Amino acid sequence: MTDDYDFESLAVGAAGDGPSPNTKDVASPIHLSATFGLDSAGYPEEGYTYSRFANPTRDALQDRLANLSNATHTLATASGMATISTVCLSLLRPGDRVVASDSLFGGTTTLFEELADRFGVEVSYADATDRDAVADALDASTELVWIESPTNPLLKVCDVEALGDLAAEHDATFAVDNTFATPYGQRPLELGADVSVYSTTKFVNGHSDSVGGVIATADEDLHEEFEFVLQDLIGAPLSPFDSYLVLRGLKTLPARLSVHEANATRVAEFLADHDAVETVNYPGLASHPGHDLAASQMSNFGGMVSFEIDGDAAEARAFVEDLDVFNLAFSLGGVESLVEHTASMSAATLSPEERAEAGISESLVRLSVGLESAEDQIDALDASLERI
């Protein structure tokens, strides 16, 4: 992150895509052209040729995200899964080993299992909140260490700096999925990560109207490999229009996350005191086992809360289907509040055994706490809990 401006100023665009010297655009223009004219035959060394390789709107977004992530390079991709796939396909070969957190987004786990089944990549899962457990899982063949912090959906907090040191000792690339925290709440590259990825679909864009992802790194060699795989092999960069939407969303990211955090804190405190709730997962609560660590490496605890209803799967599903104010929907991180029954929604691709191993019970509910008033959110939660 540049030393010249604070995060809030960078998010609005103080060090990046400012007004064009010719047109004085305050908002970055959308360059929808799929191809660009050339002055002569051949492949030019600079300038734009084809939007799969480079586009002015996407470049403006990538420059701003690099500033916000304290990265030298970023790549904006067509989805969060395109981001994860690009990193894995760039780094892993048959016989390589991945050491991953045992609490992950279901899509990431599915990808790792497919890599193991189809391409002979060994995948080992460890409790990433336990440094010794990760250390025991590492060996000479480990090419990639992959964690989330906070994790989806249990909001576990991992010591990013300590795990980065472990990965470095084994010459493994250390990647952190920073989707829940965002660059505003946490900057993994400053804590020792080689790669920081996140889904822009969520809080970074923040308006539930764009799907995308980002790879951020300060390693030139890694960036070149990611760029080749993304642009030449997968062919999944972020579209110009979606790049524009994310640029727009970034302008309000700090302001939105401040409200997300304030509302999530109040919601989590309410749930923690409710008789119909067994456990609440939110790193902003002093009772959370990772609270002190989160406070040391995060500047914002985020807007995600998960909790266990004191009941069975049928009661948990009845709760989310009955709930007012919170939309029953996939995804998270928009201005509107969302709710899901995790076992039947985002973790549905996992087997019951895999969910049990990951600590995802049939009564787990995940909330993406939005920008509505906290009073309305709490009233809706209370009413639905009372009805079940």
Phi, psi and omega in degrees: 000132182298143181282352186283334186223153172283166183305315183301321179289321178296321181298323179285335176120023185297330184247009184228225189307065178284185181303137176298140179298339182266317187252347179060036178298127173279320173263138180299130180289155178265117178264096187275353184299131177283332181221163186229142182291150180244154178277337180206163181292153180111181182256113184290154179281340179214167183093180184259141180234315188205134191292342175294329181270319180197146180213138184301322180291317178293323177298319179299318178295314182297322178296317181292319179294326176297316177299318183286333184263000186057041181248157172268339182219139170224153175231125178266127186245169186285348177192166175299320179292328175296325176297309182296317180297320180299314180298313183294315181290337177284325191259330194259140175231161177308134181095345177288162182239137172249131170251118187235154174298145179279003175234104186220160168305136184303324180295325178294315178299317178300317178298314180299319180293323177292321176298322179292315184288320189266330191236007175071028175271130179274131180238127178237135181253141180218156175288103186287352172280352181246105183303319182294325179295320177292318180300320180294331182278340183281144172211186186294337181270000182290119180258331187220131170248124187233124178224165165242147173201117353295155186275159177253120011249009190267359176057037173287149181245127182251148179280096187297316182297316181295319180290327175297320177297318178298313181299319181296323178298333181254013180055035178259147175285132183251116182243137180237122172280111188255025187299312183293322185279322189067163178297339178290321183272338184194138179238093186302328181297330178286343182260003176113002177287147174277328183222136172240127178237154173199155176274120176286344178306328189273234189296328186299312173282309167081006184232013175055033182228014179208142176247130180186178179206171182218140168248125180238136178205159172249012181256115184298318181295316177299316181301316182297321179292316178298318182297316179297312182295316182294312188274321187265326185260307180277321179067048186228052173285163179290140181291157178301319182293317177294326176299319177297317180297319180291321174303317177297314182296324181300330183300331182251007184305309180299318180295317180295315183293332175297320179284319176307312183295315181298315179293318181297322179298314180294318179296315181297320178296320177297312182297323182297335181261003186269136183294336183271005183243131181272307181222152177234134180247106175204118186295345178284347177280135178299336180280348181292133183298338179256016186300311184296319178296316178301318181296332182277335184241357179238147176255358178204132184277354173084183186245015182258132178225136170233155182203159179259122173284143176282079183180189182259187183298320181297320180289323177295319178292321177298322179298309184291330179284336182270339192295134176266165179071312178276124177283132174282107188196157171289171177075188187190172170085006177274173179294335178269147180285139179233153177224148174216151167268104194300316185299327182260000183237264188292338178255015183293337179286346178273149176289161176305324179292318179294320177296318180298318179296328180275358178081017181265106182273168179287347181255012180280133177238135178247132178247134165256104189280119186268203187259006173296169180295142178299327179297316179294320179297313182294319178299319180294315178298316181296317182296317181290321177297321178293324183289331180270000000 
